[in-house]
Amino acid sequence: MRLLLVLVPVLLAGCGGGGSSSSSVSEGGGIIFGTVSRAPGGACPSQEEPCSIPASGMTLRFSRGGLSIVATTGANGHYRVRLPAGRYAVEGPQPLKPRHVEVSAGGSRRVDFSVDTKIS
C-alpha cells in the first residue's frame, strides 16, 4: 500500500516553529483510517453488489486553522493518517462525504469517505 503523509506542519509545531499549531499538537493526537470509494461511472452492473470502487491515488487534505496534513490512498483506496486532536475539514480533488472528521487524543477511528457525485 502506498501512503504519503506530509507532516511538516506537525514537525515544525513540535520544534517550536509552528505558532498556533503547537497548542494542537500538545493536546495529543489520534489516528484516522479507512477507505475512499467512488462510483464506477455508468450504471451499476447489479443491485446485489456495491456500486462503488476504491479511489486509488486520491489525495485527502485534513485542515484545521493553519494546519494542513495530506494523505494519499493506496491502490485499494485505503488511507491512514495521524492528526492532532480536533475537528478537521476534509477535502479531495472532488467533494467528499463526510466533509468533517473528529480526532480524539489517543484514539483510533475508522472513517470511510465516498466521492460526492451529487446524484441522489
Order of alpha helices (4+ residues) and beta strands (2+ residues): beta-alpha-alpha-beta-beta-beta-beta-beta-beta-beta-beta-beta-beta
